[in-house]
Each structure stands twice: as structure tokens, then as C-alpha cells.
Amino acid sequence: MRKFDTWLFAFVTLLAAIAAIGMFLGYYQHPEFLWRGDPSDRSSHFGLGLRLALALRNLDPAWFWYELEFAKLWPPVHGLILSVVLLAGGLDVRLGIIPNLIGWAATVSMTWVIARRFFADQITSIVAASVAVIFALASPAFRLLATDVMLECLGSALTALSIYFYMRTYRQPQNELNWRFLAITLTLLFFEKYNYWGLAIIALSLTHILQHRNEYIVRVRLWWQHAPRFVGAIALDPAVLVCTALVCFVLYIYCAGLQKIIVFGWQISVYPPENLITIAYAILYGRLAVAWFRHRQAIDAALGVAGRTIFYWHFLPVTVSFLIPRRLSWFLWVAGPTNTFSPQHNPLSGLLEYYHGLAEGFTVAPWAATLAVLLALIALTQWRKFAQECQATFVLVVTCSTLVILHPNHQARFLASWVFAVWICAGVGAALIFQFAMRRTNSPTVRAAVAGCAIAALALATGRTEPSPAAAGVAHQSLGPSEFDLLPAYLPDLADSTQIGLLRAEGGKADFLLWNAGLQCRCRIVSDWPGDLRDLSHDETVRRILSWVRNTDSEVIVGIFTPEDVTVNEWLIGAMKTQDRFRLVTIRAVPSHRAEVMIWRR
């Protein structure tokens, strides 16, 4: 039986690998289709991997560590994996999707493995796993994300692995190796993407509390008895008092909009107070570290095998990383309510956004989304029938669906890290229906034949349905001209320049320009720009540009002017005409983008 299970797993893994190779070959032939619209996020992700690869290739450890330290908004795991791919396969943008393809194939395989653990009966478990894998393989948005440089598919694979390792720890709670695998997976997920880690850690924590609720009730009662003395001692600790004062000052800076303070006649910039947040955290962390050193043996004994392993292999690396300046503030911004593009928070709009994302992107059609949701709800209503180790999948679905709706930043692609759990629940629901329908049939042949026909029908239905065109939007991919069309307008003029100034080349266009310049020279590119020019008057804009031109170390300035903001473009070009430090050498039109590229050289 074990041999048969191994062969089935190998077949699913091979199927996922073949599909991934096919998707890679399609992208390899036409990489320009991916780089359309505003490629800001994917340009940042590919740029980090490329810079890390170039630093290693050029044997420049200072540059390498600088890039690692700089990776705060998006942590460095994806970039590190991509850098290894680029070093092994060559510095080629067509290899940039390989980490996500690996993550996609791993998610499909883990979907199969997790779904099979819900049922002891082999045929029923195969029905559950097959239905889940069919939804995974057929998902248009998930396949598009697999052929991208974004963080979603690798985040999905690490989330699925964390669920799998948690299930293994439940069967062998004293096996330290399983807990270590879980801790390392969660650490990698944290350094892949903060919010995906947050969803996974909250779901697993809730699952663990539910499964050991009686034990936690006793602990809470004991803590409550000693809370007054304990809280009083903490509140009077000097380190806690200093930390509290700093936190209050940070809140005052944000509320009052304080920009600078004067200390002994010196003007000190305090906004944004990111370093103050790190200092407050470091003071509190140092105090806790001293307490831990004093009582280490007692703490280790109280934590037990599970808590001790999670503490050293997950909690410690994550908390130490917050000592890096500004990492904690970036983490709080990403996970907090200020990470939004909408001034109004409306959970109902979030619910509609994610439903459309599931119906138009992560399933082939609305009927498939409806079927998946109904089957998943059937499984959720019967959750008590399954072993406690399976509860993590149910809790993940409920927790993630609630939190992504409540968080103000609504983007349908945020389903990607946990939608595999919805597919697993759908598979479990289908297996429950199969189990009920076959309750009077003991013949394995009949049951296998019915299961095979049902699986084949679902596979045929999803395979024949044409995916919605909206799937590209769900996957954060755009139509229109490729950013590669802009390269001939400026890349030849940057061949001998390592210090590049940028005018109006904001967001994705700037990042795209810089990593292409680095790819061309195989070297480190230093960029400079005059800052955010939005909402400035004509006189302020001209003054900002002329001041920047006088002080910049750039060897060449690239201006990419699109028709979105004609007035500001005229101000910038007019300001550049009045200076004499740089001379205009090239003006090229790019009709596909309705853009004009100007090159100034010092």
C-alpha cells in the first residue's frame, strides 16, 4: 500500500513538473508579454535577485550584504533563490520565473499529500486529493503567477509545507525533527513575504490553541493569579519605561506631523521615526534577552520540545531581524491598516473583490468557483469527523478568508498563498459526497469505477472551459505594449555609465531601466532622482530640479516622459534647459508607449 501511495505521489509530482516545464517554455519564447503595464513589483523582485547574483559573480561581499540589508519592504528569500538560479543558468531575464515555477509545482504536490491525509480509506482519499489537484492545475491565475517574478507561488508552497509539517508534528509531538522542519519553513516564509507569514502563523497558532485548549485554560488561570505582581514588576522596569516613552513619542510624531526637533541648537530630523521604533524595540529586546539568559534552563523546561524548537529556529531569527534599522517599521506598515491605496475601508468591497478573484481568476469559470465553495462548505460543516491534525487546513481557510477581507489592502492575488487550502477543502467535500453515495456499496471495483468517472468528468469540464480574460488582471498582469519597447530608446546610451539619474521614470519604469542597465554592464548601477515631484507647484518643481542637478553625482540623466502628466513634463524639460551642467544628447520617441525619451550627459 505504501508503495502504491509513493507511485501516486510521484505521478502527481511528475505531472506538475511537466506542466511547469511547458509553462516555462512558453514564457522563454516570449518573455516580453510579462513586462507590460506597470511592472513595479516584478521589476523590484527581479532586480534584487539580479543584484545579488552580480555581487556574488563580481566577488563583492560589501555590495551583497548591502542588498540583503536593503531588502526590508520585500524580504530577501525570493531574491536569494533567484540569484542562485541566475548564477547557475546565466544572467537571463527568461530564468526569472523558475523560483515561482518550483513553488507552483510544490504547491500542487503538497495539495495532493495534505488532502490524502483526511481519509483512511484509499479510494476516498484519492477522490479528495484528485479533486483538489484538478482545481490547482486548472487555475488560470495561479498558472499566470507561476510564470511571473512575483512572490505568490513560492509563498504558497511554503504555506502548504508549514501545514504539512504541522500535521506531522501532531502525530509525533515529541519528535524534535518535525518541529524543526516546521520552524525553518515558517522562518523562510517570513523572509519571503510578511503578510503571507502572518496569515500562516495566526492560523497555526489558533489551531494549536484549539487542540490544547484545556491546557491553555489552566495556564491562563495560573498567569491571571500572578498577573498583578508580574505586571507591576514589568511596568517599573527602567528599560520598559524608556521603551514606553519612546513609543509615546513616536505616536506623537505621527499624530502631530512633527518633522524636526532642536537639541542644543542642532536641528534633528525625526520624521519618519523609523529609527526611533528600532531603538525602542532594541531596548526592550535587550532587557528580555538579559532575563532569558538568567532563567534559560527554566524557560527551556517550561517550553518543552515544541516550544523550545519553535523558539530557537523560528522566533529567534525573526525577532533578531527586527534589530536591523527600519525593518520593524516596514513590517508593521505591511501588516498594519495603513498599507492601503483606498482612503475608505469597506470589508464588503473586499468580499466582492476576493469572490471575483476566485470566480474569474483562481478557477476557470464562476461555476467552478461556486462548486469549489459549496464543496468546501460541506467539508467545513463536517470538520469534527476528521482527525485533529486536519483541523489546521480548516482553520487556515477560515482565518485567511476573514483576515484578508478585514485588512484594508484588497488585492485578489493575495488569495494565492492559501487558496490551495480551499481546493483541499473542496476535495474533502467531494470525497464526503462520494462516501455518502457509496455507503451501501462494498465492492472496491465499483467504488473505484465511480470515483474514476467523477474525477475524469471534473477534469474534462475544467479542461474544456475557456478561462476568463480577467484572470490576467487578478494575477497583476496587464495588456498593452511591452516595457522592452523602451529599451532601444535609452539602453545604448547607458553602456558606459554606472551612475544614472532619473527624471519622471517613476515606479516600474525606473526599476525596469535600472536592472536592464545592470544586466547590460554586469556591474553595480547607482541611481539618483530628485524625489517625489507630485503636488508641487511650478516654482517648487523647477527649484527642486535645479538643486538636484547641481548636486547629483550622476553621469547621465534619463527622462521618460509619458502623456499622463503633460504639464509636469513641460516644467521638467524647461528646468533642464536652464541649467548648463548636463547637455541634451538624445531625443527619441517611442510610439507604442506614446512616450518621449531624453538623455542628458554631464
C-alpha distance (Angstrom), angle and dihedral (degrees) to the residues before:
residue distance angle dihedral
M1 . . .
R2 3.79 . .
K3 3.79 89.7 .
F4 3.82 90.7 52.9
D5 3.83 90.5 49.8
T6 3.80 89.8 50.5
W7 3.79 91.6 51.5
L8 3.82 91.1 49.6
F9 3.81 91.4 50.3
A10 3.81 90.2 47.8
F11 3.81 90.1 51.0
V12 3.82 93.0 51.1
T13 3.80 91.1 46.4
L14 3.80 90.8 49.0
L15 3.81 90.5 48.5
A16 3.81 90.7 51.7
A17 3.81 91.1 46.4
I18 3.82 92.5 51.2
A19 3.81 90.8 48.9
A20 3.82 90.0 48.6
I21 3.82 91.5 50.9
G22 3.80 89.9 50.5
M23 3.80 91.4 51.5
F24 3.80 90.7 47.2
L25 3.80 92.3 52.8
G26 3.81 90.5 50.2
Y27 3.80 92.0 52.7
Y28 3.81 92.6 41.5
Q29 3.81 90.6 60.6
H30 3.83 94.9 47.7
P31 3.82 111.4 21.5
E32 3.80 91.2 154.3
F33 3.83 91.7 73.8
L34 3.81 90.8 69.6
W35 3.81 95.4 52.6
R36 3.79 99.8 67.8
G37 3.78 134.4 118.3
D38 3.80 112.9 6.5
P39 3.82 105.9 -13.8
S40 3.81 93.4 -178.1
D41 3.81 101.1 130.8
R42 3.78 97.2 38.7
S43 3.81 90.9 45.3
S44 3.80 89.8 53.6
H45 3.82 92.1 48.7
F46 3.79 94.9 46.8
G47 3.80 91.1 42.3
L48 3.82 92.0 55.8
G49 3.80 92.6 50.1
L50 3.79 91.4 46.8
R51 3.81 93.8 48.9
L52 3.79 92.1 49.0
A53 3.81 89.7 49.3
L54 3.81 91.8 48.6
A55 3.82 91.5 48.3
L56 3.80 90.4 53.0
R57 3.80 92.2 42.8
N58 3.82 91.3 51.1
L59 3.84 92.3 43.8
D60 3.80 91.1 -121.8
P61 3.86 107.2 147.5
A62 3.83 93.1 173.3
W63 3.80 90.9 58.3
F64 3.82 90.8 44.4
W65 3.80 93.7 53.1
Y66 3.80 90.9 43.8
E67 3.80 90.7 57.1
L68 3.80 91.8 47.1
E69 3.79 91.6 50.4
F70 3.81 91.6 45.4
A71 3.84 91.7 55.3
K72 3.81 97.7 94.3
L73 3.79 108.4 122.7
W74 3.80 88.6 46.1
P75 3.82 112.7 24.6
P76 3.82 120.3 -128.3
V77 3.84 106.8 -111.5
H78 3.81 95.3 94.0
G79 3.81 90.9 45.2
L80 3.79 92.0 49.6
I81 3.80 92.7 51.3
L82 3.79 90.6 46.1
S83 3.81 91.1 49.6
V84 3.82 90.2 55.5
V85 3.82 89.6 50.2
L86 3.81 91.7 49.9
L87 3.80 92.9 47.1
A88 3.80 92.0 49.5
G89 3.81 98.7 40.3
G90 3.79 103.1 28.2
L91 3.80 135.7 -92.0
D92 3.78 95.2 -69.4
V93 3.80 127.7 138.9
R94 3.80 88.3 -143.8
L95 3.81 89.1 70.3
G96 3.80 92.8 54.7
I97 3.82 94.6 94.6
I98 3.81 96.0 56.0
P99 3.85 95.9 94.7
N100 3.80 90.2 53.3
L101 3.79 92.9 46.0
I102 3.80 88.5 53.4
G103 3.80 89.2 48.9
W104 3.82 91.4 48.7
A105 3.81 93.6 50.9
A106 3.81 91.4 44.7
T107 3.82 90.9 51.5
V108 3.81 91.0 52.4
S109 3.81 91.2 49.7
M110 3.81 93.5 46.7
T111 3.80 90.4 47.8
W112 3.79 87.9 59.2
V113 3.81 94.0 46.3
I114 3.81 96.1 47.4
A115 3.82 95.0 45.0
R116 3.79 91.9 52.1
R117 3.81 91.8 57.9
F118 3.81 92.5 66.4
F119 3.80 95.4 74.0
A120 3.79 132.9 43.4
D121 3.81 92.6 -157.8
Q122 3.78 108.4 88.1
I123 3.81 99.5 -143.4
T124 3.81 92.8 46.4
S125 3.80 91.6 48.3
I126 3.81 90.3 50.0
V127 3.81 89.7 52.9
A128 3.82 90.9 52.1
A129 3.80 93.7 46.6
S130 3.81 94.7 43.2
V131 3.81 94.4 51.7
A132 3.82 90.6 47.6
V133 3.81 92.5 49.1
I134 3.82 92.5 46.9
F135 3.82 89.6 56.4
A136 3.81 89.5 47.3
L137 3.80 96.1 48.5
A138 3.80 93.7 44.3
S139 3.82 96.5 48.6
P140 3.85 107.3 117.9
A141 3.82 97.4 -163.8
F142 3.80 91.6 46.0
R143 3.82 89.9 52.7
L144 3.81 91.0 48.5
L145 3.79 90.6 50.7
A146 3.79 88.2 50.7
T147 3.81 89.3 60.4
D148 3.79 92.7 50.3
V149 3.79 138.6 82.9
M150 3.81 93.4 -124.2
L151 3.82 124.4 115.1
E152 3.80 100.3 -115.8
C153 3.81 106.0 95.0
L154 3.79 95.5 44.3
G155 3.82 87.9 47.5
S156 3.79 89.3 51.0
A157 3.81 92.4 51.2
L158 3.82 92.6 49.9
T159 3.82 91.1 47.5
A160 3.81 90.7 51.0
L161 3.81 90.7 47.5
S162 3.81 90.5 51.5
I163 3.82 90.1 53.7
Y164 3.80 90.7 48.1
F165 3.81 94.4 49.1
Y166 3.80 90.8 46.2
M167 3.80 89.2 54.6
R168 3.80 89.0 51.6
T169 3.80 92.2 50.7
Y170 3.78 90.3 54.7
R171 3.79 91.5 59.3
Q172 3.81 92.2 46.0
P173 3.83 106.7 25.7
Q174 3.81 93.9 169.1
N175 3.80 94.4 50.4
E176 3.80 102.9 107.5
L177 3.81 92.7 -168.3
N178 3.82 92.8 64.1
W179 3.80 91.3 49.0
R180 3.78 89.3 48.8
F181 3.81 91.6 52.8
L182 3.80 88.9 50.5
A183 3.81 92.7 48.6
I184 3.81 93.7 48.2
T185 3.82 91.3 47.8
L186 3.81 91.3 51.5
T187 3.81 90.5 47.7
L188 3.80 90.8 52.4
L189 3.81 89.4 47.6
F190 3.82 90.7 52.5
F191 3.81 90.9 52.9
E192 3.81 89.8 45.4
K193 3.81 98.2 55.6
Y194 3.79 128.9 -20.7
N195 3.80 100.4 -143.1
Y196 3.81 94.2 48.2
W197 3.81 88.2 51.4
G198 3.80 89.9 49.1
L199 3.80 92.4 54.0
A200 3.81 92.2 48.9
I201 3.81 96.2 44.6
I202 3.82 93.1 48.7
A203 3.81 91.9 48.5
L204 3.81 94.0 47.9
S205 3.80 92.1 44.9
L206 3.81 91.7 51.5
T207 3.80 90.3 47.3
H208 3.81 91.7 51.4
I209 3.81 91.9 47.8
L210 3.81 92.1 49.3
Q211 3.78 92.1 49.1
H212 3.83 92.9 48.6
R213 3.80 98.9 30.3
N214 3.82 95.5 133.7
E215 3.79 91.0 54.2
Y216 3.80 91.5 47.8
I217 3.82 91.9 48.4
V218 3.81 89.4 56.6
R219 3.82 91.0 48.1
V220 3.81 92.6 49.1
R221 3.80 91.0 50.5
L222 3.80 91.5 50.8
W223 3.78 91.2 47.2
W224 3.79 91.5 48.8
Q225 3.78 91.2 55.0
H226 3.81 91.7 55.5
A227 3.82 96.3 33.1
P228 3.85 98.5 101.0
R229 3.80 94.1 54.1
F230 3.81 92.3 39.4
V231 3.82 95.6 47.9
G232 3.80 91.6 44.6
A233 3.80 92.1 54.1
I234 3.79 91.5 48.6
A235 3.81 94.5 46.8
L236 3.82 91.8 55.4
D237 3.79 95.2 47.3
P238 3.85 109.5 116.6
A239 3.81 93.1 -135.4
V240 3.81 91.3 52.1
L241 3.81 91.2 48.2
V242 3.82 92.2 51.1
C243 3.81 91.2 46.0
T244 3.81 91.3 49.4
A245 3.80 91.2 49.9
L246 3.81 91.3 51.0
V247 3.81 92.1 48.6
C248 3.81 90.4 50.7
F249 3.80 89.8 49.7
V250 3.81 90.9 50.2
L251 3.82 90.5 51.4
Y252 3.81 89.4 49.2
I253 3.82 90.8 51.7
Y254 3.80 91.2 52.8
C255 3.80 94.7 44.0
A256 3.82 96.6 43.8
G257 3.81 95.9 37.3
L258 3.80 90.5 -127.2
Q259 3.81 111.2 -177.2
K260 3.82 106.0 176.3
I261 3.79 140.6 9.0
I262 3.81 129.6 -159.1
V263 3.82 117.3 -129.4
F264 3.82 117.7 179.8
G265 3.78 89.9 -22.6
W266 3.82 94.0 -49.2
Q267 3.82 121.4 118.8
I268 3.81 110.6 -134.5
S269 3.79 121.6 -169.9
V270 3.82 110.7 -134.0
Y271 3.80 101.6 171.2
P272 2.93 122.8 124.2
P273 3.83 90.6 25.4
E274 3.82 94.5 -151.9
N275 3.81 94.6 130.9
L276 3.81 91.0 49.4
I277 3.81 88.8 55.5
T278 3.80 89.9 52.7
I279 3.81 92.0 47.2
A280 3.82 92.0 51.2
Y281 3.79 90.6 48.5
A282 3.83 92.1 47.2
I283 3.82 91.9 52.9
L284 3.80 92.4 50.5
Y285 3.81 91.9 42.4
G286 3.80 91.6 51.4
R287 3.80 91.0 52.0
L288 3.81 91.8 49.9
A289 3.80 90.4 47.1
V290 3.82 90.5 55.4
A291 3.82 90.6 50.2
W292 3.79 90.6 48.0
F293 3.83 92.9 51.6
R294 3.79 90.2 51.2
H295 3.80 95.1 50.0
R296 3.80 101.6 25.6
Q297 3.81 97.6 128.8
A298 3.79 93.6 48.5
I299 3.82 91.9 46.7
D300 3.82 92.3 49.2
A301 3.79 91.1 49.9
A302 3.82 92.0 48.9
L303 3.80 93.2 48.4
G304 3.80 94.8 53.1
V305 3.79 125.4 -161.3
A306 3.81 96.3 -49.3
G307 3.79 98.2 43.0
R308 3.78 94.0 42.1
T309 3.81 93.5 51.4
I310 3.80 93.5 46.2
F311 3.81 89.7 47.2
Y312 3.81 96.6 53.4
W313 3.80 99.9 34.3
H314 3.80 100.8 37.6
F315 3.80 116.4 8.9
L316 3.81 94.4 46.5
P317 3.86 97.7 51.0
V318 3.81 91.9 45.2
T319 3.79 95.8 47.9
V320 3.81 93.6 43.4
S321 3.81 89.4 53.1
F322 3.83 89.2 60.4
L323 3.80 88.2 66.1
I324 3.81 87.9 71.6
P325 3.83 106.1 99.3
R326 3.81 114.1 -92.8
R327 3.83 96.1 -2.3
L328 3.81 92.7 107.4
S329 3.81 92.6 49.5
W330 3.80 91.3 50.3
F331 3.80 90.3 48.4
L332 3.81 91.7 50.7
W333 3.79 90.7 48.5
V334 3.82 93.7 50.1
A335 3.80 93.6 46.7
G336 3.80 96.6 36.3
P337 3.81 134.1 82.5
T338 3.82 94.9 -99.5
N339 3.81 91.4 70.8
T340 3.78 95.7 94.5
F341 3.78 141.0 106.9
S342 3.79 93.8 -152.3
P343 3.82 122.3 79.9
Q344 3.82 91.0 -150.5
H345 3.79 124.9 60.1
N346 3.80 112.8 -142.1
P347 3.84 117.5 168.3
L348 3.81 89.9 -170.3
S349 3.80 90.5 61.3
G350 3.80 87.5 49.0
L351 3.80 90.7 53.5
L352 3.81 90.7 51.1
E353 3.81 91.6 45.0
Y354 3.79 93.1 54.3
Y355 3.79 93.9 42.2
H356 3.79 90.6 54.0
G357 3.80 88.6 45.2
L358 3.80 90.0 55.0
A359 3.83 95.1 41.7
E360 3.81 98.1 42.5
G361 3.79 102.6 28.5
F362 3.78 118.3 17.4
T363 3.80 93.9 42.5
V364 3.79 127.2 41.8
A365 3.82 94.7 -116.1
P366 3.83 141.9 -6.9
W367 3.80 91.0 -95.1
A368 3.81 89.9 57.9
A369 3.82 91.0 49.4
T370 3.81 90.8 49.6
L371 3.80 90.8 48.8
A372 3.81 92.1 48.4
V373 3.81 93.0 48.7
L374 3.83 93.5 47.0
L375 3.80 92.1 48.6
A376 3.80 90.8 46.6
L377 3.82 90.9 50.7
I378 3.81 89.9 52.0
A379 3.79 89.0 53.7
L380 3.81 92.7 46.1
T381 3.82 92.4 52.5
Q382 3.82 89.5 53.6
W383 3.81 97.2 44.9
R384 3.81 93.4 122.8
K385 3.81 90.2 65.6
F386 3.78 92.6 67.9
A387 3.77 132.8 76.2
Q388 3.79 115.0 -87.8
E389 3.79 91.5 -113.0
C390 3.83 88.2 67.4
Q391 3.79 93.0 58.1
A392 3.81 91.7 84.4
T393 3.82 90.9 72.0
F394 3.80 92.8 50.6
V395 3.81 92.4 46.4
L396 3.81 90.4 48.4
V397 3.81 91.5 55.6
V398 3.81 94.6 46.7
T399 3.81 94.7 42.2
C400 3.80 96.9 45.5
S401 3.79 95.5 43.9
T402 3.82 89.5 51.4
L403 3.80 97.4 44.6
V404 3.81 97.8 45.6
I405 3.80 89.6 52.1
L406 3.80 93.1 48.1
H407 3.82 94.2 46.2
P408 3.83 109.7 88.5
N409 3.83 95.5 -134.3
H410 3.81 102.9 82.8
Q411 3.80 117.2 -173.2
A412 3.78 121.6 153.0
R413 3.81 92.9 -140.1
F414 3.83 88.1 68.1
L415 3.80 85.5 79.4
A416 3.79 88.5 71.0
S417 3.81 98.6 83.1
W418 3.83 95.2 56.1
V419 3.81 108.4 17.3
F420 3.82 87.5 100.0
A421 3.83 86.4 71.3
V422 3.83 89.5 56.5
W423 3.80 89.0 52.3
I424 3.81 90.3 49.0
C425 3.80 90.8 51.0
A426 3.81 89.1 48.1
G427 3.80 89.3 52.6
V428 3.80 90.7 48.8
G429 3.81 90.2 50.1
A430 3.80 90.7 50.9
A431 3.82 89.9 49.0
L432 3.83 90.4 51.7
I433 3.82 90.1 53.4
F434 3.81 89.7 47.6
Q435 3.80 90.2 48.8
F436 3.81 91.2 51.2
A437 3.81 93.4 46.5
M438 3.81 92.3 49.1
R439 3.81 96.6 42.3
R440 3.83 92.5 113.5
T441 3.78 95.6 42.3
N442 3.80 117.6 86.2
S443 3.78 97.4 170.6
P444 3.83 109.9 111.0
T445 3.81 90.0 -157.2
V446 3.81 93.5 56.1
R447 3.78 92.5 44.0
A448 3.81 91.8 48.7
A449 3.82 91.7 48.1
V450 3.82 93.1 50.2
A451 3.80 91.3 45.8
G452 3.80 91.5 49.3
C453 3.80 92.8 50.1
A454 3.82 92.6 48.6
I455 3.81 92.6 48.0
A456 3.80 91.9 46.9
A457 3.83 91.5 48.8
L458 3.81 91.8 53.1
A459 3.79 92.2 45.5
L460 3.81 91.1 49.2
A461 3.82 92.7 47.0
T462 3.80 94.3 50.3
G463 3.79 92.3 41.5
R464 3.79 94.0 52.6
T465 3.81 96.3 45.4
E466 3.79 114.5 96.3
P467 3.84 110.4 -127.5
S468 3.79 118.0 -118.1
P469 3.85 116.2 -99.3
A470 3.81 86.2 -129.7
A471 3.82 89.2 73.4
A472 3.82 89.4 84.6
G473 3.79 90.7 57.4
V474 3.80 91.2 48.1
A475 3.81 88.6 52.9
H476 3.81 90.8 50.9
Q477 3.80 93.0 -110.9
S478 3.81 123.6 135.3
L479 3.76 138.6 -156.0
G480 3.78 125.1 -130.9
P481 3.81 133.9 68.9
S482 3.78 120.6 -12.9
E483 3.80 121.6 -111.9
F484 3.80 85.5 -128.2
D485 3.83 86.8 75.2
L486 3.81 88.1 70.3
L487 3.80 95.9 54.6
P488 3.85 97.9 82.5
A489 3.80 88.9 53.5
Y490 3.81 95.8 62.9
L491 3.82 113.4 1.3
P492 3.84 97.3 81.9
D493 3.82 90.0 54.9
L494 3.81 91.7 54.1
A495 3.80 97.3 55.7
D496 3.81 94.6 106.2
S497 3.82 98.8 31.9
T498 3.79 127.8 94.7
Q499 3.83 97.3 168.7
I500 3.80 111.4 63.0
G501 3.79 129.7 -179.7
L502 3.80 120.5 -153.6
L503 3.79 130.8 -148.8
R504 3.82 119.0 -169.7
A505 3.82 88.8 -23.3
E506 3.78 89.6 127.4
G507 3.77 131.9 167.9
G508 3.77 116.5 -15.3
K509 3.80 96.2 4.2
A510 3.81 91.0 57.9
D511 3.80 94.7 47.6
F512 3.80 90.5 44.1
L513 3.81 91.3 51.8
L514 3.80 93.4 48.1
W515 3.80 98.8 50.0
N516 3.80 90.7 45.6
A517 3.82 89.6 51.5
G518 3.82 89.3 49.8
L519 3.78 91.0 47.3
Q520 3.81 89.9 51.9
C521 3.81 97.2 50.7
R522 3.83 97.3 29.4
C523 3.81 86.9 -135.2
R524 3.79 144.0 100.5
I525 3.81 114.8 -72.3
V526 3.81 118.7 -154.9
S527 3.80 113.8 -156.9
D528 3.79 131.7 -162.2
W529 3.79 133.0 -176.6
P530 3.82 136.0 173.1
G531 3.78 95.3 -111.5
D532 3.79 132.1 -110.3
L533 3.80 108.0 -23.5
R534 3.78 96.9 -178.4
D535 3.81 118.0 121.9
L536 3.82 92.8 14.0
S537 3.79 123.0 131.4
H538 3.81 122.7 -120.5
D539 3.81 93.9 -98.8
E540 3.83 93.2 46.0
T541 3.80 91.2 48.6
V542 3.81 93.5 50.5
R543 3.80 91.7 45.5
R544 3.83 91.3 49.9
I545 3.83 92.8 48.8
L546 3.80 95.4 47.7
S547 3.82 92.1 47.4
W548 3.78 90.6 50.1
V549 3.82 93.1 47.6
R550 3.82 90.9 52.4
N551 3.81 93.2 52.5
T552 3.80 107.0 31.2
D553 3.81 120.4 111.3
S554 3.80 91.2 -152.7
E555 3.80 117.2 132.0
V556 3.79 93.3 -157.7
I557 3.81 134.6 18.6
V558 3.80 121.9 -147.2
G559 3.78 120.1 -160.4
I560 3.80 118.9 -167.3
F561 3.79 108.8 -172.1
T562 3.79 120.1 -171.3
P563 3.81 126.2 -178.4
E564 3.81 94.1 -109.8
D565 3.81 92.4 94.0
V566 3.80 109.9 19.4
T567 3.80 95.6 165.3
V568 3.81 95.5 56.4
N569 3.80 90.0 44.7
E570 3.81 89.7 56.3
W571 3.82 90.6 49.7
L572 3.81 91.8 51.0
I573 3.80 94.7 47.4
G574 3.79 90.4 45.8
A575 3.82 91.0 51.4
M576 3.81 91.7 50.1
K577 3.83 89.8 53.0
T578 3.80 91.1 58.9
Q579 3.82 96.1 55.3
D580 3.80 126.0 76.9
R581 3.82 103.2 -163.8
F582 3.83 93.6 86.5
R583 3.78 127.1 37.1
L584 3.78 125.6 -148.9
V585 3.82 109.1 -114.4
T586 3.82 105.6 165.1
I587 3.79 140.1 26.8
R588 3.80 116.2 -177.6
A589 3.79 130.1 172.7
V590 3.81 121.6 -142.1
P591 3.82 104.8 -161.2
S592 3.82 95.5 -173.5
H593 3.82 89.7 62.4
R594 3.82 95.5 30.8
A595 3.79 83.2 -126.4
E596 3.77 136.8 137.7
V597 3.80 121.6 -146.2
M598 3.81 120.4 -156.0
I599 3.81 125.5 -172.4
W600 3.81 123.1 -159.6
R601 3.79 121.1 -173.1
R602 3.78 126.0 -160.8
